[in-house]
Structures are given as structure tokens and as C-alpha cells.
Amino acid sequence: MTGQESRYDRIAEGYATHWSPVHRAATLRLLDELPADDLPPRPRIVDVGCGTGALALEAAARWPGAEVEATDVSAGMLAVAARTVASAGTAGARVHLTRAPADRLPFPDGSADLALAAFVLQLVPSRPRALREMRRVLRPGGRLAYVGWLAGELPFRADEAWDAALDAAGIARESPGGHDDLASPAAAAAQLRAAGLSRVRAREDRLVHQFTPQAYTAFVTRFDDGDLVLGLEPGVRQALTADLLDRLSRLPPEALRLELPIVYVSGVRAS
């Protein structure tokens, strides 16, 4: 089991509660990037790194004839996705979950009409290898589409309040590990062409999410830095949480609006 697998097994429930709602709207907008007439009446769709299953389920609902193969390397995330699709009636019945890494998909060559990925390719061992694998499972004329993060995070005052609360409590934390975020839409397009896709398009957008003081406090203490906070003595944890909530409550609402640069990318397998 890789470090990413074990981490996402451990944080799957927190991800579903605190992080998935932040990027859900941007994730589902990926389907709006596709040409209306791009798919056959009964398309076969592959969702790579399906997470909570939201994108796979939306694809199944949008194309009533579709069969969706949703994969994830994390058993914990697949358990969350299984709950998502089980509660979704007929659309959920057409979503099939499989544990598999992005660069070793268990599907035949040329068997899919559409391959999707949302906010996952920055986590895989090799984005180029994953893109080539997604191309492999596409039929000629099939489309690959994904949404991912762009480098260049914007300042976020809620994060600054969290850093200040940690400093005031004398609590140090490790710097987060780097992700393979894309340098620009042009860089994303070049990677897709290098993977063998044509008619490539890439456009920059923004993910925008409005936190409340309570929601951001829960996000950072129970998910984003949950391991750190859980390891504190109960009294220290309670004081830190109260201090953060107080700092956030004194900020204007716009200071709790998260904005992150993202990119939508798509291309077609020519042959």
C-alpha cells in the first residue's frame, strides 16, 4: 500500500464531509465542458480516481444510457462512493466501482467513449503515465477530460488566521508535501498532446467556495490538519479551536471566501 492509499483510507470520511463539498461544483462542471453531441446513446465512461463517486453518479444521471466504470486506489474512498451510488436509485445501479490505480486500469484497449478525472492527477505517481493509460482505454474518437489544480495559490486570510492560532499556541506542524500542480493551461495542453491526444483544449477557471467560521474551523481541525489536532491534549485542542473560531469570527465574510486556480483540459484520441 502506498502512502497516498493509506492516507486516503484514513481520511475518507473527513474528505467526504469537509473537502468534497468545497470542490463539488467545480468537479461537476467538468461535464459541462463536453460537447453536447460528443457521446453515443449508450456511452461507456471511465471515472479515474472517483473519490466520493459524485462525478460518476452525475455522469450516469446525465446520460441515462451510460455505464460508468469508477475506479479509485483507496478502499476507504470506494466505501464512501459505494454509499453514494447505493442511495441513488437507477442511476447508481449503472455505476460500477473498482479498486485500481490510475496508471493500471483494468479495462481493455479502446473500450471507453469517455475518460474523466477530477482533482486526482496531481496525486498519482506519474501524471503522463496516467494520461497515457486513460488514452489507452479510449476508442478512436473517444474523449479524455479532466479538471485539476493550477500552481499559484491565492492568499486566503482564513489560512493566515489558522497559522496565527498555531503560532500563539506554540504548535509547530510539518510543511505539506508538494503536489504535481500544473504550471499553466498551456502546460496542461502540452501534456495531453504528449500522451497522444489531439483537438486539445485547456482553459483556466477559479474554484470559489464560501466558508463560515464554523465550517472552516471544522475543515482545518477535523480534516486538513486533523492528525495534528487529534494528537494534542484535550485542553490544548479545545483552546486552539476556540482561538481559531474567535479569529475567524472577527474577519469579514469575503476573507473566508476561498479561491483557487484550476484548469479544465480535454482532448480526443485520434487513432
Secondary structure, 3 states (H helix, E strand, C coil): CCHHHHHHHHHHHHHHHHHHHHHHHHHHHHHHHCCCCCCCCCCEEEEECCCCCHHHHHHHHHCCCCEEEEEECCHHHHHHHHHHHHCCHHHHHCEEEEECCCCCCCCCCCCEEEEEEECCCCCCCCHHHHHHHHHHHEEEEEEEEEEEEECCCCCCHHHHHHHHHHHHHCCCCCCCCCCCCECCHHHHHHHHHHCCEEEEEEEEEEEEEECCHHHHHHHHHHHHCHHHHHCCCHHHHHHHHHHHHHHHHCCCHHHHEEEEEEEEEEEEECC
